[in-house]
Amino acid sequence: MNEIIHIGFSKCASTYLQSIIRANRNINFIYKSKRFAILKENGRSIHEFEITNQKYNDIIVFESDEHIILPSFNTTLSVRGTTIDDVKIVIDKIYRYNKHVKIIMIIRNHFELLASRYSQYIIGAGGTETFDNFIKKLNGFNDDSEIDFFQNFYYEIRRLFQEKFGNNFLLILFEDIKKNSKFELKKVQDFIGTDLELPKNSKNIFTMRKGLSKWATLFIRRLNKLFVIKKQTYNKKIDVVLPISMYFNILRSIRVLDYYLPNNNIKNNPLIVERVHNKFKDDNKKLSCCLNRKIEELGYLL
């Protein structure tokens, strides 16, 4: 069985890749089996997965779970996170399951990713923190005793995977997908060993999606303070004082209205930018060197 696992990161074109894989009949698509999870999540065990997949020996099995590379959980913010120690555990679990499996990882420059994760935090998890506080708490900037749940050291993570899986590891940049999705799709196609076609009814998700404006972010935060009883976790849905359908309809209405208004994105705090820069610059320099590319032109801080 030719098996491929797309491990994330979240907010890095996962929906785009999943839509393409789902549209190909010669691929058995699996969505989030949770078999490599460290957290106690409802899903299928590795043993159950092996038994079920015995009938797929002659075709490609492709699992996509953008949370595999976010195995940790920040209870303060109620969001998923990445620590190098937990990534090592996940790599070991995958390797013990199948050392010949192929791994696809998509990365994104840190500040764009943080902004996108923040939008997800206030819309999906019921978050109420400001953008600055979200970054501080996710990165453990407030206190030395805090755990850093944003250890997105791409070069180091790439190195750890390649130590185990060698050439069966493919790294793709989100920024490259935005620039030329067909070219990046060809890389995926060659890597998994089958032809892929874009869904005929698909649209360019990168032109359709737009980040939340400053006013929409502020409004949703206030909405969450009023209505959210318990934030969403990795195994429990959000709890609100309103009927849940009404709450989500309000959120959708805000997003629709925000889409047609002039964009006024949240500005980055220079002091926080400097801290994030200092945190990732050495790792990004190594990544730039090994890829032989000027990734600073794509927003990666060097």
N, C-alpha and C positions, 0 to 999 in steps of 0.2 A: 504494500500500500504506500503510495506517494502522499505523504502528509505534510501540510504546511500550517504554521500557526502565525497569525498576525497578532502581535502582542501590544500594540499601541504606538505612541502615547495617545491618550484621549485628547480630543480637540485638535487632531492632526489628520483630518480627511478620512477618518474611520468610516463614516457613513458613505462617503464617495466610493471607497474601495469595496465595502460590503455590497453596495448596489450593483457593482460590476460582477462580483463573484456570484451573487445570487442569480444573475441573468444567464449564467452559463450552465447548461444542462449536463455537461461532462464533468462537473465538479459537485461533490457532496458538501454543501455548506453547513457548518456548525456554528451556532451563535452562542457564545459564552457558556461553555459547559461547566465552568468553575472548578474543573478538576485539578488545577494547579494553585488554587486559592490558599492563602495562609489563614485568612479570616474565616470564621465559621459561616459560610454562605450556602444557601440552598443550591444544589446542582448535582451533577452526575459524578460518581467516583471514577477514578482511572480504570478500575476493573470493569465497571459497567460500560464504560466507553469502549474498551477493548473488545468486549463481547459483541456490542452493537455494531462495531465497525468491521467485523470479520467478513460481512457480506460485501464490503467495498474494496476488496483486495485489488481489483483491476482498475479502479478509478482514483482520481485525486480527492483527498479529503482536506478541506480548507476550513480551519476554525479561525474566527475573528473575535477577539476579546481585548479591547483597548485597555482593560483594567489589569491585565496580567502584569504589566510593567508598573502598575500602581497597587502593589500588594498590601500597603500599609494604610492606616486610617487615623486621621487627626480628629480626635474626639472634641476638641475645643471648637473647631470650625465645622465639624461634621462633613468632612470631605476626604476623599482618597488621597494618598500620597505615595512618594517613592523614597525609600532609604536603600543605600547600597547593601546593607546587611540583609534586608529582606529580598532584594533582587538576587543575591547570591543563593538564597534558599530556593527561590522560584526556578532559577537556572538549574540547580541540582535536581529539583523535582521533574523538570522537563527532560533532562538528560537521562535520569534513571528510567523514565517512561519510554523514551525512544531517542537514542543518541544520533540517529540519522534524520530526525525531523528537520525541516527547513523553517527558519525563523525570519519574519519580516518585521522591521521596526521603523516607524516613521517619527521623525523629530521635528521640532519647530523652535524658532528663536525664543529665548526665555521670556522676554517682555510681552510679545504677542501671545504667547501661551498663557502667561499669568493673567493677562487681560481677558482672554477667552475663558479661562478657568474661573475667574471672578464672576463673569456673567452667568456661568453655569451654577455657581455657588448661590447667587441671590435668586435665580429663577428656579433652579431645580431643588436646591436644598433648603430654601427658606432663610438664607443668610441675611444678616443685618449689619455686618461690619463694613466700614469704609474700605476702599481699595487699598489704601496705605496700610491699614491694620490687618487686612487679609494677607497681604504680602509678608508683613512682619511675623504674623502668627504661623503662616505656612512654612516660612523659612527659619523659624526659631530665632528671629532677630531681637526679640524683646528681652530674653533672659538666657544666660548660658546653660541653664538647666532644661530649657525647652528643646524638644526633639525637632530636628530639621526634617520636614516631610516633603521638601522640594529638592531632593538630591539628584537633580537631572543633569548629572555629569555624563554627557553623551559619549565622550571619548572613552571614559572608564567603563561605562555600561557596554559599549561596543566591544571593548577589549575582553571583558568577562565572557560575553557570549561567544566571541570568536575563539577563545581558549578552548571552549567545549565543542563548538559546532563548526569551526573553521569557515570554509567557503559556503556552508549551508546557512549563512547569516547574511541578510540583505538590509542595508541601511538606506533609507530614502528621506530626502528633505521635503518638508511640507511646502516650502517656498518654491521648490522645483516643480511640484505638482501644480501649483497655482500658475506658474509660468508656462509649462508645457506638459499637460496631463497625459497626452498621447505618448510622448517620449518616455515618461516615467512608467506608464502602463506597459510599454514594451519591455522595460526592465523586469517588471513583475512577471510578465508573460514568459520571458526567457528563463527566469529563475524557477518558476513552478513547472515549466515544461509543457505548456498547452496554450493554444490560441485563446485570446480573450477579445470580447467585443463589448463596446459600450452599449448599454440598454437603449433601444430605439427611442423611447419616450423620455429619456433623461435630459435634464437641463444642466447648465453650468452652475453648480452649487456655490461656486466662489463669487459669482456675480449676483446671486440671489440673496446671500446672507450678508448681514450688516451688523456690526457690533452695537451694543446698547449705547445710547447717548448719555450724557451726564445727567440730564433731567429724568430720563427713564430709570436710570440706576437709583437715583435718590427716591423716586416715587415708589419703586418696588421695595426698596429697603424699608420705607415707612409702612408700606402695606404689610410686609412680613412682621414688623414689630407689633402691628395691630392684630393680625389674624393667626399667625403661626404659634401653635402650642409646643410642638416638638419638631425639630428639623429632621430632614431625611437622613438616614444612615445607610450603610452598605447592605443592611438586611431588613430595614423597616421604612415604610413610606412616610412622607411628610404628614403631620397631623395639624389641622387648622380648625378654627371655630366655625367657619362657614362650611357648607356642603363642598366637598373637594372639587366637584365639577364647576361650581361657581367661582371658586378661587382660581382655577386654571383658565377659565374663560376670561376673567379679569386680566390675568397675565398675558394671554393671547391678544386681547384688545390693546393693551399697552404696547406690545411689540409691533402690532400692525400699524398703530398710529405713529410710533417712533420711526418706523421704516420710511415713512413718507415725509418726515420732518428733516430739516437740515441737520447734518451730523455735528455733534458737539461732544467729542469723546473726552473721557477723563484724562487729565494731564498727569504725567508721571512726576512724582516728587524727586527732585535732583539728588537728594541725600539717599533715598532708597535706590535710585538708579545706580549710584556709586557703590552701594553695598552689594547689590546683585552683580554688578560688573566685577568687583573685586573677588566675589565668590566663584564666578565661573570663568574668568579670563584665562587662567592657566589651562584649564581643561579644554576650553574653546581653541586655544592656540595649538594644542596637541591635535585636536580634531581637524583644524584647518590644515595642519601639516600632513596628516595621514591621508586626507582626502585630496591634498594638493589643490586646494581651492581657497579663494578669498571670501570666506564665509561671513566676514564682517560686512560685506556688501548686502548680505541677506538679513542683517539685523543681529547677528551673533556678536556679542560683546567680546573684544579682544584687548 
